[in-house]
Amino acid sequence: MKRKVISILLCMTMVTSMLIGCGKSDPADDTSKSDGGTEQSSDGMTQGKNTFVDGGTELSLWTFQELHVAFYTEMADLWNKENPDNPINLTVTTGEAHSVHSKLLVACQAGEGTPDIADIEVGYYGSFLKDDYLLPLNDVVEPYKDEIVMSRVEMYGKDDNWYGIDFHLGASVCYYNMDIMNEAGVDPADIVTWDDYFKAGEQVLEKTGKPMLAVETADLFLPQMMLLEKGVQYVDEDGQPNIDTKEHAEVVDYIRKMIDAGICEIAPGGGFHMEEWYGHLNGGGVASLAMPLWYMGRFTDYCQDLKGKIGIYEIPVWNEGDTREVLQGGTGTSVIKYTEQEDLAKEFLAFAKLSEEGNKYEWDVLGFDPIRTSLWDDPEITNDPDNKFLQYFTTNPFDIIKKNGTDLTAPNISGGYSAAYSVLVTTTYSNAFEASPDEDAAELLKNEQASIIYE
């Protein structure tokens, strides 16, 4: 058991600064304030609490994202308003992402000191799911099943059980700088396939001198997106790491082709959540960016100079007619099996993450594309003139969401995903696109596969 814990913690250490998903810690988070009544605890963690009610049941929740504190405490107040006979007093604890996940893993291993509920980022989720530290949520999700995109629940599943609920759809899109595109004479609406995108990038480079896109060396969004479009995952059906595939090599080679042509650059700072990158993006250094819709908040927080200049369009696909949408990133909120308030914790979690009230908050305040499909056709949501995200972008993201529907491809994060992820974002893509760009892609991936630590 000791060897197993050390192995998992090693993988977690490798991803300390490279979390993916809606909750990734970046400089934007440092300037965000929670209205959940936060206070600093003795161990350096921050705690937020809802308005406590006499006789309320004590519940605890851990998260790695300060922005989530206000969400949970507000939803707890709303729960108490709607459930006066069964109130809760919720304490939400947050801290640095790696520290929170490590502390949670150790507590789960020990079987004590765990919270009732926890946010677990997708890069870490497989470690908790593999060792059965989470409770199935089927009974509380079932009433909402026909009202939500189930991909965002099923991805946190195993053996016909669902263990986590996400904050958002996480639909991947292309963000285009329309000043650059107009100068180049390229209409993003005409781009359907990756070959179309490549040709448009050549025109953009010729006319403006700007690269069409960027790729990260310290994260995986672009290659994962392209790989999911081929129907291939980073783990196989049994959850075993599986990054050494023909399709993955094809993706690596295609991105290399774009880099060699000058239409793709290495993201300054190595990733899309770095200060160097935000400055570059805000300064019009690149024509487009392929990322999920939750990245809208990065534009509004960090790229004020681009307000009214960024259009959101569907991502390119390999073949015309393919579904032009995959889901990426995420946070699976789960109930820990050691809770003494199983039923209440599960009911509150479903209320917070699946109700209309919860989804409206997530969209209005956090900019997360809602998994409740009823909101996609609600004009108070989709055409709200006061919404800062609708004000910022030149196109409406709900047009893409509605067009592609609910038959969407989500990452398989089971089993060895966490172990594969840690290698991908620390060595694989750095080697593939920067350190060893001339090494045969298939051979490189074979070597990277061999370096994955997973039991």
C-alpha positions in Angstrom: 0.0 0.0 0.0 2.8 2.4 0.8 4.4 1.9 -2.6 1.0 2.6 -4.2 0.5 5.9 -2.3 4.0 7.1 -3.2 3.4 6.2 -6.9 0.1 8.2 -7.0 1.6 11.2 -5.2 4.6 11.2 -7.6 2.2 11.5 -10.5 0.3 14.2 -8.7 3.5 16.1 -8.0 4.3 16.0 -11.7 1.2 18.0 -12.5 1.5 20.6 -9.7 1.4 23.6 -12.0 -0.4 22.1 -15.0 -4.0 21.5 -14.1 -6.6 21.5 -16.8 -10.2 22.4 -16.6 -12.5 25.1 -15.4 -10.7 25.3 -12.1 -7.1 25.7 -13.3 -5.3 28.1 -11.0 -3.9 31.0 -12.9 -3.2 34.7 -12.3 -6.8 35.6 -12.9 -7.8 33.7 -9.8 -5.6 35.9 -7.6 -7.7 39.0 -8.3 -11.0 37.3 -7.9 -12.9 37.7 -4.6 -15.4 35.4 -3.0 -18.5 36.7 -1.4 -18.9 33.6 0.7 -17.5 35.1 3.9 -14.0 33.7 3.5 -11.4 33.6 6.2 -7.8 32.2 6.5 -7.4 29.1 8.6 -4.3 28.1 10.6 -3.0 25.7 7.9 -3.0 28.3 5.2 -6.3 27.2 3.6 -9.2 29.6 3.1 -12.7 28.8 4.4 -16.0 30.2 3.3 -19.4 29.6 5.0 -23.0 30.2 4.1 -25.4 32.0 6.4 -25.5 29.5 9.3 -28.9 28.3 10.5 -29.6 27.1 14.1 -30.1 23.3 13.9 -28.6 23.0 10.4 -26.6 19.9 9.5 -22.9 20.5 9.3 -21.5 19.7 5.8 -17.9 20.3 4.6 -16.6 20.7 1.1 -13.1 21.0 -0.3 -12.3 22.8 -3.5 -9.1 24.0 -5.2 -10.7 27.0 -6.8 -11.5 30.2 -4.8 -14.1 31.2 -7.4 -16.1 28.1 -6.4 -16.4 29.1 -2.8 -19.0 31.8 -3.5 -20.9 29.5 -5.7 -21.3 26.8 -3.1 -22.1 29.1 -0.2 -24.7 30.9 -2.3 -26.3 27.6 -3.3 -26.3 26.5 0.4 -28.2 29.6 1.3 -30.7 28.9 -1.6 -31.0 25.3 -0.4 -31.9 26.5 3.1 -34.5 28.9 1.6 -36.1 26.1 -0.4 -35.6 23.4 2.3 -36.4 25.1 5.6 -37.1 21.7 7.3 -33.7 20.3 6.3 -31.1 23.2 6.4 -27.4 22.8 6.1 -24.4 24.8 7.5 -21.7 24.5 4.8 -18.0 25.1 5.3 -16.1 25.3 2.1 -12.3 25.0 2.3 -10.0 26.0 -0.6 -6.3 26.2 -1.2 -3.6 25.6 -3.7 -4.7 23.0 -6.1 -1.9 20.4 -5.7 -2.0 20.8 -1.9 -5.7 20.2 -1.8 -5.7 17.1 -4.0 -2.7 15.7 -2.1 -4.3 16.3 1.3 -7.6 14.7 0.0 -5.8 11.7 -1.3 -3.9 11.1 2.0 -7.1 11.5 4.0 -8.9 9.0 1.7 -6.1 6.6 2.1 -6.2 6.9 5.9 -10.0 6.7 6.0 -10.4 9.8 8.2 -10.2 13.6 8.0 -12.0 13.8 4.6 -14.7 16.3 3.7 -18.3 15.3 2.9 -17.9 16.7 -0.7 -14.9 17.5 -2.8 -14.1 19.1 -6.2 -11.6 16.9 -8.0 -10.0 18.2 -11.2 -10.0 15.8 -14.2 -6.3 15.4 -14.2 -6.5 13.9 -10.7 -9.9 12.2 -10.9 -8.8 8.8 -12.0 -6.7 8.2 -8.9 -9.7 8.7 -6.6 -12.1 6.7 -8.8 -9.7 3.8 -9.2 -9.5 3.1 -5.4 -13.3 3.5 -4.7 -13.1 6.6 -2.5 -16.3 8.0 -3.9 -20.0 7.3 -3.6 -22.3 6.6 -6.6 -24.6 9.5 -7.4 -27.1 7.6 -9.7 -30.1 8.1 -7.4 -29.7 11.9 -7.3 -28.7 12.4 -10.9 -31.5 10.2 -12.3 -34.3 12.9 -11.8 -32.2 15.3 -13.9 -31.1 12.8 -16.6 -33.4 14.1 -19.4 -32.5 17.8 -18.6 -28.7 17.7 -18.8 -25.9 16.6 -21.1 -25.1 13.3 -19.6 -21.6 13.1 -21.0 -20.5 15.5 -18.3 -21.7 13.0 -15.6 -20.9 9.7 -17.4 -17.2 10.7 -17.8 -16.9 10.5 -14.0 -18.3 7.0 -14.0 -17.3 3.4 -13.6 -19.2 0.1 -13.8 -22.5 1.7 -14.6 -22.2 4.1 -11.7 -21.7 7.9 -11.8 -19.5 9.5 -9.2 -19.0 13.1 -10.2 -20.9 16.1 -11.6 -19.2 18.8 -13.6 -19.6 22.6 -13.6 -19.9 23.1 -17.3 -20.2 21.6 -20.8 -16.7 22.5 -21.7 -17.4 22.6 -25.4 -14.3 23.2 -27.4 -14.4 26.1 -29.9 -12.1 28.4 -31.9 -11.6 32.0 -30.8 -10.7 34.2 -33.8 -9.2 37.7 -33.6 -11.5 39.3 -36.2 -9.2 42.3 -36.8 -6.5 39.9 -38.0 -8.9 37.7 -39.9 -10.5 40.7 -41.7 -7.1 42.0 -42.6 -6.2 38.7 -44.1 -9.5 38.4 -45.9 -10.5 35.2 -44.2 -14.0 34.4 -43.0 -13.9 31.8 -40.1 -17.3 30.6 -41.1 -15.8 29.2 -44.2 -13.3 27.0 -42.2 -14.7 23.4 -41.8 -11.8 21.0 -41.9 -8.2 21.1 -40.5 -7.0 21.4 -44.1 -9.2 24.5 -44.5 -7.8 25.8 -41.3 -4.2 25.2 -42.5 -4.8 27.0 -45.8 -6.5 29.9 -44.0 -3.4 30.0 -41.7 -1.1 30.3 -44.7 -3.2 33.3 -45.9 -3.2 34.9 -42.5 0.6 34.6 -42.2 1.1 35.9 -45.7 -1.2 38.9 -45.3 -0.5 39.9 -41.7 2.7 38.2 -40.6 0.8 36.6 -37.7 0.7 32.9 -36.8 -2.8 31.4 -37.0 -2.6 29.5 -33.7 -0.4 28.4 -30.9 0.2 25.0 -29.2 1.1 24.4 -25.5 4.1 22.4 -24.4 3.0 22.3 -20.8 -0.6 21.2 -21.4 -2.6 19.2 -23.9 -5.7 21.0 -25.1 -5.0 21.2 -28.9 -3.6 17.7 -29.4 -6.3 16.2 -27.1 -9.0 18.0 -29.1 -7.7 16.7 -32.4 -7.3 13.2 -31.0 -10.8 13.1 -29.6 -12.1 14.0 -33.1 -10.4 10.8 -34.3 -12.3 8.9 -31.7 -9.1 8.0 -29.7 -8.5 8.5 -26.0 -5.3 8.7 -23.9 -6.4 5.5 -22.1 -7.9 2.3 -23.6 -11.2 0.7 -22.7 -9.7 -0.9 -19.6 -8.3 2.4 -18.4 -4.7 1.6 -19.3 -2.5 4.5 -20.5 -2.5 4.3 -24.3 -0.7 7.3 -25.8 1.3 5.2 -28.2 -1.2 5.1 -31.1 -1.1 5.6 -34.8 -3.8 8.4 -34.5 -1.8 10.2 -31.8 1.3 10.2 -34.0 -0.8 11.6 -36.9 -1.9 14.5 -34.6 1.6 15.2 -33.5 2.8 15.2 -37.1 0.0 17.5 -38.2 0.8 20.1 -35.5 4.5 19.8 -36.4 3.5 20.5 -40.0 1.7 23.7 -38.9 4.7 24.7 -36.9 7.1 24.1 -39.8 4.9 26.2 -42.0 5.0 29.1 -39.6 1.3 29.1 -39.0 1.6 27.6 -35.5 3.8 28.9 -32.7 4.8 27.6 -29.3 2.7 29.5 -26.7 4.8 32.0 -24.8 5.3 30.6 -21.3 4.4 27.1 -22.6 0.7 27.3 -21.8 -2.5 29.2 -22.2 -2.7 30.1 -18.5 0.6 32.1 -18.2 1.1 35.8 -17.9 3.4 35.8 -20.9 0.7 34.2 -23.0 -2.1 36.5 -21.9 0.0 39.6 -22.8 0.8 38.0 -26.2 -2.8 37.2 -26.9 -4.1 40.6 -25.7 -1.6 42.3 -28.0 -2.9 40.5 -31.1 0.1 38.2 -31.4 -1.9 35.3 -32.7 -5.0 35.0 -35.0 -6.9 32.3 -33.3 -7.0 29.9 -30.3 -8.7 26.5 -29.9 -9.9 26.1 -26.4 -13.2 25.2 -24.5 -15.9 27.8 -23.9 -14.9 28.1 -20.2 -11.8 30.0 -21.5 -14.1 32.9 -22.2 -13.4 34.1 -18.6 -9.7 34.3 -19.4 -10.5 36.7 -22.3 -12.8 38.9 -20.1 -10.3 39.0 -17.2 -7.0 39.3 -19.2 -7.6 40.6 -22.6 -9.6 43.8 -22.2 -8.0 45.2 -25.4 -9.8 42.5 -27.4 -13.3 43.2 -26.3 -15.6 43.4 -29.3 -12.9 41.8 -31.5 -13.1 38.1 -30.8 -15.5 35.8 -32.6 -16.3 32.3 -31.4 -16.8 29.6 -34.1 -16.9 25.8 -34.3 -13.6 23.9 -34.2 -12.3 22.4 -37.5 -12.7 18.6 -38.0 -10.8 16.0 -39.9 -13.6 15.2 -42.3 -16.5 17.3 -43.4 -19.7 16.1 -41.7 -18.0 15.1 -38.4 -19.5 16.5 -35.2 -17.7 19.8 -34.6 -17.5 19.6 -30.9 -15.7 17.8 -28.2 -15.7 18.4 -24.4 -12.5 19.2 -22.5 -11.3 20.1 -19.0 -13.6 19.9 -16.0 -14.0 19.3 -12.4 -15.9 16.3 -11.0 -17.6 17.2 -7.7 -18.1 14.1 -5.7 -19.3 12.8 -2.3 -16.5 11.1 -0.3 -17.5 7.6 0.9 -16.5 8.4 4.5 -19.2 11.0 5.0 -21.7 10.5 7.8 -24.3 12.6 5.8 -24.5 10.6 2.6 -28.0 11.3 1.6 -27.9 15.0 2.4 -24.5 15.5 0.8 -25.7 13.9 -2.4 -28.9 15.8 -2.5 -27.2 19.1 -2.0 -24.6 18.4 -4.6 -27.2 17.5 -7.2 -29.2 20.7 -6.3 -26.1 22.9 -6.6 -24.7 21.5 -9.9 -27.8 20.3 -11.8 -30.6 22.7 -10.9 -31.6 25.7 -13.0 -30.5 28.0 -10.3 -27.1 26.5 -10.1 -26.5 26.5 -13.8 -27.7 30.1 -14.2 -25.1 31.2 -11.6 -22.4 29.2 -13.3 -23.1 30.9 -16.6 -23.8 34.4 -15.3 -20.9 34.7 -12.9 -18.4 32.1 -13.9 -18.9 32.0 -17.7 -19.4 28.2 -17.7 -21.5 26.8 -20.6 -24.4 25.1 -18.8 -25.0 21.4 -19.0 -28.7 22.0 -18.5 -30.1 22.0 -22.0 -33.2 24.0 -21.0 -31.1 27.1 -20.6 -29.8 26.9 -24.2 -33.2 28.2 -25.4 -33.9 30.6 -22.6 -33.7 34.1 -24.1 -33.1 35.6 -20.6 -29.9 33.6 -20.6 -28.8 33.5 -24.3 -29.7 37.1 -25.1 -29.0 38.9 -21.8 -27.7 42.3 -22.8 -26.1 42.7 -19.4 -24.1 39.5 -19.5 -20.4 40.4 -19.7 -19.5 37.4 -21.9 -22.2 38.1 -24.5 -21.0 41.7 -24.4 -17.4 40.8 -25.0 -17.6 38.4 -28.0 -18.9 39.2 -31.5 -20.8 35.9 -31.8 -23.1 34.1 -29.5 -21.6 30.9 -28.0 -25.1 29.4 -27.5 -25.4 29.2 -31.3 -22.6 26.6 -31.4 -23.9 24.8 -28.4 -27.4 24.4 -29.8 -26.2 23.5 -33.3 -24.1 20.5 -32.1 -26.6 19.2 -29.6 -25.9 16.6 -26.9 -24.1 13.8 -28.8 -20.6 15.0 -27.7 -17.3 13.3 -27.1 -15.8 13.6 -23.6 -12.4 12.5 -22.4 -12.1 9.1 -20.8 -10.5 10.0 -17.5 -10.7 6.5 -15.9 -7.9 4.3 -14.6 -4.5 5.6 -15.8 -5.6 8.9 -17.2 -3.9 10.8 -14.4 -0.7 9.0 -14.9 -0.8 9.5 -18.7 -1.7 13.1 -18.2 1.3 13.8 -16.0 3.7 12.5 -18.6 1.9 14.2 -21.5 2.2 17.7 -20.0 5.7 17.3 -18.5 7.6 15.7 -21.3 5.6 14.4 -24.3 4.5 17.6 -25.9 7.5 19.5 -24.8 9.6 16.9 -26.6 7.3 16.6 -29.6 7.0 20.3 -30.4 10.1 21.9 -29.0 13.0 19.7 -27.6 12.9 16.9 -30.3 10.8 18.2 -33.2 12.6 15.9 -35.7 12.2 12.7 -33.8 9.9 10.2 -35.4 6.5 10.7 -33.8 5.7 7.1 -33.4 9.0 6.3 -31.8 8.7 9.4 -29.5 5.3 8.3 -28.3 6.5 4.7 -27.8 9.2 6.1 -25.5 6.8 8.4 -23.7 4.4 5.5 -23.1 7.2 3.5 -21.5 7.8 6.3 -19.0 4.3 6.3 -17.6 4.1 5.1 -13.9 0.8 3.3 -13.4 -0.1 0.2 -11.4 
